[in-house]
Amino acid sequence: MTDYTRMTAAEIAAALASGDTTSVEVTQAHLDRIADVDGDIHAFLQVDAEGALAAAKAVDDARAAGEQLGALAGVPIAVKDILATKGLETTAGSKILEGWIPPYDATVVSKLRAAGMPILGKTNMDEFAMGSSTEHSAYGPTRNPWDPERIPGGSGGGSAAAVAAFEAPLAIGTDTGGSIRQPASVTGTVGTKPTYGGVSRYGIIALASSLDQAGPCTRSVLDAALLHEVIGGHDVMDSTSIDAPVPPVVEAARRGDVSGMKIGVIKGISGEGFQPGVKQLFDESVQLLVDRGASVVEVECPSFEKGLAAYYLIMPSEASSNLARYDAMRYGLRVGPEGVDSPSAEQVMAATREAGFGDEVKRRVILGTYALSAGYYDAYYGQAQKVRTLIARDFAAAYEKVDVLVTPTAPTTAFKLGEKLDDPMAMYLNDVATIPANLAGVPGMSIPNGLAAEDGLPSGFQILAPATKDERLYEVAAALEAALHDKWGAPILAQAPALAGKAAG
């Protein structure tokens, strides 16, 4: 009997198109898998079985009637809980939005529905996407399918874990400082952050508006390209949306040729603080690209080392402004102060935020408010924006010499749950290699490149391309993926430990 949960999205799409199966059958298989293992992983906050099966039946009926369907029609998908879904609870991982049911869909969600993709449910995340481990969700942490005692990355750990645990063939994540790529790195999956503005941000609950970007979480490079093509493109509802055609990402993913391409290795970004096994896998991956015809050029990006500090001023500043809307007056949670008979609006607001926001959100709102306050704006936020300009110039100078830049995606493999909760700076350092792409708005992708020698856990290889040249990510990633599959004899997730699940219980 065919196990559809083990197939890639491209393989499922081919089986659907040939009539070998139906979307209802494939969707039910994934719902059964969620029921079986999600109690151990907690990748999902809500599962919409009824809605997913109704969408699956609709696409099956359309196929039977001979209608023209998209490439991923009938393939089920999971969506990060930070995207608004009409009629389906959306919390952004926060108690302050518990019970909120949006009256509209995010543009990305609208595109998934229009493409005939059943939505399995909403995935867990760090509260308002603030975190690198999915331990800051108000609804409890997600666990890494490779080792349930370890984190799945963050903030999109739920989306990455759902794909890695074979609960969904595809998922949507958002990436503000690495929240698609870093979880992909530690779960053995593929994560793509498109060029800023390449995918609509309309309907995404804002964390930092100049940094947030939705993108694909998948098990293969081709799957990422197919999903990128579905969700990409101009949107009049998003003023930051790029008014240009979606880059030819599917064509690039199918081609996967790096012959003659110049690969830039950034001096210093994979040195101190990087786990030896991660560094070793990175060097081996670069050599595989050289074996396939690419040449390596070492480049300097001197401002990148200031990126982490700049990010943790810009992101909290924008977050403090965006989260001001949660005032207990318009929607979401409302809590009155204890012992006050006729509380003022200010007292209700304070009590609601105390009850509704977690510690990490409060920390970043306080930091951002301070950075934007009178007398400190120029010293902190203003200086951070200057660093952002210098990082963009570093990228521009590098791309005059090379086609793409490459780095390890994260400094380490997945760490244990709770290990860094009391040390925010140690947690923030996990995004050190991914943050520059968000500050400059360039696209980035992480693909799995092996298991680290120290602990046998997945490591990621990051590719960064110039803005609007997203197809280069897919060209390089597909070539490396093919070389690695030749080396391993199968995709890396074939080596993942089996989950116990209810069936085994």
Buried (B, 14 or more C-beta within 10 A) or exposed (E): EEEBBBBBBBBBBEBBEEEEBBBBBBBBBBBBBBBBBBEBBBBBBBBBBEBBBEBBBBBBEBBEEEEEBBBBBBBBBBBBBBBBBBEBBBBBBBBBBEEBEBEBBBBBBBBBBEBBBBBBBBBBBBBBBBBBBBBBBBBEBBBBBBBBEBBBBBBBBBBBBBBBBBBBBBBBBBBBBBBBBBBBBBBBBBBBBBBBBBBBBBBBBBBBBBBBBBBBBBBBBBBBBBBBBBBBBBBEEBEBBBEEEBBBBBEBBBBBBBEEBBBBBBEEBBEEEBBEBBBBBBEBBBEBBEEBEBBBBEBEBEBBEBBBBBBBBBBBBBBBBBBEEBBBEEBBBBBBBEEEEEBEEEBBBBBBBEBBBBEBBBBBBEBBBBBBEEEEEEEBBEBBBEBBEBBBEBBEEBBEEBBBBBBBBBBBBBBEBEBBBEEBEEBBBBBBBBBBBBBBBBBBBBBBBBBBEEBEBBBBBBBBBBBBBBBBBBBBBBBBBBBBBEEBEEBBBEBBEEBEBEEEE
